[in-house]
């Protein structure tokens, strides 16, 4: 059971750039999402049927949920939240196909968390303007400024650590179960740790990101 990320190959420029399994699996997920979107959206009709109807129902549900939370700003952030949700549901469950989950790597979850906080900052500036955003660091009282600055660092740290911690814990537990009882039992526990827990962590990450955006635009 390997915890660290192994180097798959090295790009021979700038003294050698190591490409880890996290990067390779992320490329695979990107390719899957891109190809799937091209296939699924090909030949769509004005009146949806079959797969188109299913996909549009999911998109409408996400848009409705985002609109309820973010109000007039929902259209700017629903695509990001939907993309993160699709990436995470694949990244968290790809272990079922024998690939290493990218979210088992702290650098991957940190990148996602930093992107989300940047989106939160953009949302705040979009809603309040640059001057209003700067002023928000001193509200409701000026002595809140150090806490507001600290909050900018603790939020991405919390997002990254929560996602990484849950995925690595599930990976370790599944590895131990496979060592102790290698037949039948791992498949049963995999339903929870690889499917349910993976989907749950996706929901938690996306929900918290949306919550932070909602606070930013208020």
N, C-alpha and C positions, 0 to 999 in steps of 0.2 A: 504494500500500500504506500504509494508515493504521495507526499504532501506538497513538496516543492514543485516548481514548474521547470521542466527540462527544456533545453535548447534544441529545437528541431533542425535548424540550419542557421548559418551566419551570412549576412549580406556583405560582400567584400568591398565595402566603401567606408571611409572615415575610420579606418582602423578596425573595421568589422562590427556590424550591428547584429547582435544575437536576436533571433526570432524564436520565441518560446511557444509552447503548446497553447498558451492562452491566446496569443495573436493568431495562430493558425486556425484554432477552433472558432475564434471570432470571425475570421474571414469566411469560414465555412457557413456560419450562421448568416452572415451578410449575403452570401451567395444564395442560400436557401430562401431567404426572405425576398430577395430581388427576383429570383426566378419564379417563385410562387406567386408574387404579386403580378408579374407579367402574364402568367398562365391563367390565374383566377380572373383577372380583369379583362381578358381578351373576349371580344364579342358580346359585351354587356348590352342589354336592351333597356328601353325606356321603362318597360314594366318588368320588374325583377322576378326571376323564377330560379328554382334550384339553388345552386351554389351562390349565385349572385344575391339571392334573397337572404341566405344565411349570413353572408359577409356584410351586407348592408344593415341587417338587423343588429349585428355586433357593433358596427360603426355608429349607428344611430344611438345605441345604448350608451356607448362611451361619450358621444357628443352631448347627449342629454344629461349624463352624470356630470360632465365637465361644465356644462352651461349652468346647471344648478349651483355649482360651487363657485365659479368664476364670473358669472354674470356676462356682461358685455365683452369681456376679454377672452371668453372661452375659445373662440375660433383661432386665436393666435397660439394657443398652447395645447389644444387637443391633439394635433399631429405629433408633437413631441412626446406627450404622455402615451399615445397609442404605440408609437415606435419603440419606446422604452419597454412597454408592456410586452410587445411581441418578441423583442430581443431577450428579455429576462425569462419569459416562459420557455423559450428554446434553450437558453444558456443554463437554466437551472435544472432542466430535465434531460439534457443531451447525454447524460451519463447512461441513460437507458440504451443508447446506441453504441456504447463502448468508447465514447469520447470524453475527455476531461472537461468538466464544467468550467468555463472562464471565470465564473463568480467564485470559484475556489481559490482564486488569486486576488490578494488584497489590492494589487495595483489596478485590476479591472474594476472592482467595486469602488475604488477611490476615484477612478476616472469618471464613472457614472455619477457618483455623488458630486464631484466638482462641476460636471456639466449641468446637473440639476440646480445647483446653487447659482451658477451663472445665469440660468434661465430665470430663477427667482429674482435676481438682481435686475435683469432686463425687464421683468414684469413690473417691478416696483418703479423703475425709471419711466416705463411706458405709462403707468397710471398716475404718477405724481410729478413727473418731470425731474430733471437732474437736480434742480434746487430743492424740490420737495423731498427727493430721496435723501439728499445730504442732511436736510433738516430733520428727517425721521430718526436719525441717530441720537438726537438730543430730546426726543419726546418720550414720555410726557414731561420729564425734567432733565436738565443738562447732565446731572450726575449718572444718568443711565447710559451715557456714551460708552464707558469701558465695557459694560455688559453687552451692549449692542455689537461692539466689535468682537467680543468673545463669542457671541452667538453666531457670527458669520463663520467661525472656525469649528464650533462644536456641532453645528447642523450637518455639514458634510462628513465630519468624523463619525457622527452617529449613524448616518445613512450607510456609509461604507462598512463600518464595523458590524452593524446589525446584519446586513446582507451576507457579508463574508463569514461571520461567526456562525450563522445558521446553516449555510451551505457546507462549510468545512466540517461542522459538527455532524451533519447528516452523512457526509462522505466517510468520516472516521467510524461512525457507528455501523454503517453498512459494511465497511471493511472488516471490522471486528466480528460482526455477525457471520460474514462469509468465511472467516477463518475458523470460527467455533462450530458453526453448523452450515457446511457448504452446500447442502441439498435442500431444496424446497423452501425453507424458512427465509432465505434472503429475497426470494421472489415476492413473498408475501409482504415483508417489510418494505420492499422497494416501492410498493403501491403508495405507501405513506411518504417515505423519505424522498423519493425521486419525483413522484407525481404531485401528491397533495401538498407537501411542504414546499416544493419548488413553486407551485402555483400561488401558495399563500405568501411566500416571500416576495413574489412579483407584485401581488396586490398591496402588500404593506409598503413597498418602496414607492410605487406609483401613487398610492393614497397620501403618503407623507409629503411627497413632492408637490402634489396638488394642494395639500393643506398649506404648505409654505408659500406657494404662489397666491393662494387665496388671502393669506395674511398680508402679503406684499402689495396687493392691489386694493386693499381696504383703505 
